[in-house]
Amino acid sequence: MSISDRILSQRREKLAELRRLGVDPFANRFQPSHSIARIREQYDSLSGPELEGLQKTFQLAGRLMLLREFGKATFCHIQDGSGARIQAYAQKQVVGEEAFALFKKVDLGDIVGFEGTLFRTRTQELTLAVNKFTLLTKSLKPLPEKYHGLTDVETRYRQRYLDLMVNPQVREVFEKRSAVIRLVRQFLEGRGFLEVETPMMQPIPGGATARPFITHHQALDMTLYLRIAPELYLKRLVVGGLERVFEINRHSRNEGLSIQHNPEFTMLEFYQAYATYEDLMSFTEEIIAHVARTLLGTSKLQYQGQEIDLTPPWRRLDLRESLTAIGGIPREVVRDREALVALAREEGVTLRPGEGYGRALTKLFDLLVEGELQQPTFVLGYPLETSPLSRKSDTDPEVVDRFELFIAGREMANAFSELNDPDDQRQRFEQQLAAHQAGDEEMPHALDEDFVLALEHGMPPTAGEGIGIDRLVMLLTDSPSIRDVILFPQLRPER
């Protein structure tokens, strides 16, 4: 019998014994009076005599993380939902022989309830002197062997509950994630944006170029797609007169797994009427710098050993110029359509049906430039070919009014002045449809007639943006992998 099997057997024997003794091993009647974090906040600064003078009883509940037995007395540490821990001290002569005998049957990982008073030990540790004990939940599985840390990465992701239980820094990451979303929401609402919800299942995948997940609605007997983006629905709302809207939403894209990509991820998307992509550059600087200052107390942060300065204004960089200045491609090659396409093929770029110079530009940028953009940088001048929903530039019809934001060598945001000409939009949809029919599975399989109809009713000049929440949290928590900031990331099946 393995050690794990032996421990499970022993704990099940204890479970059976508890039931024979009439003790409910999964009790449901205990109400803590305080969280341990609250106890720490209020009483950590008091001396022993001051604690004795409180004459106050506390009820605390938590998971047993440490046990030290001394015959007729036991010290233990419990941890509750606040993430904080406190020491408790139980004496046989105080809690009574029956309760103490029951307490001797507990194991690490069990959830217990204590009632008692606060005091300081000889080593001045804040401690709860227990006068009543209740077993609340019997744990049948042991804590990880090293209670202070679960180090196997795959286990951490697959059993996130253990990760949260024994790695305090993981809890901090997800507390910060929650704070980031809250701060983003407050910032937008403070500037007149309305939070809305759009469909998760859509009859036509649109709003981005990606392969969708496919499902089927039985009652309607129709194929539906998990949304790859909410863009086309949010712009319908702008047509309807909701001139500032946002959604913090889940996207699903049938893509590969990496430290930067999870098939299901969270995005902020917002749209503002009577604004341009240039307006959104300033807005983006404001919102990200605000979140960083509020969360971290500074606009300068350390990410994977490098200082990132989020203090506005941020660098602006033309995409084609970047290929020469950073990527090292001669200017004459960048401007020569055939030469650049040939170079892209030499670098291993696969051009999909109907793609050419524009795709070559962006893929060479991905290969040669993106990873070098450590400090916040807005990249401008994206080709029309790769931007089917963006407004054409008034000065250069081959590019669109669009930017992507890069920080720490990865894309953080994508924004543009929206295309609101219904005829132009129909033509671009038809080009996408032709690409799909030629074998490009990432392109929409049908023309979104309803969205074109909405544009025919008139959409005001509008700019919209998507910001990757997961990647923003990675940056603000110094997390190297997207799996570190998603509670339950998608993983390959265990073999």
Order of alpha helices (4+ residues) and beta strands (2+ residues): alpha-alpha-alpha-beta-beta-beta-alpha-alpha-beta-beta-alpha-alpha-alpha-beta-beta-beta-beta-alpha-beta-beta-alpha-beta-beta-beta-alpha-alpha-alpha-alpha-beta-beta-beta-alpha-alpha-beta-alpha
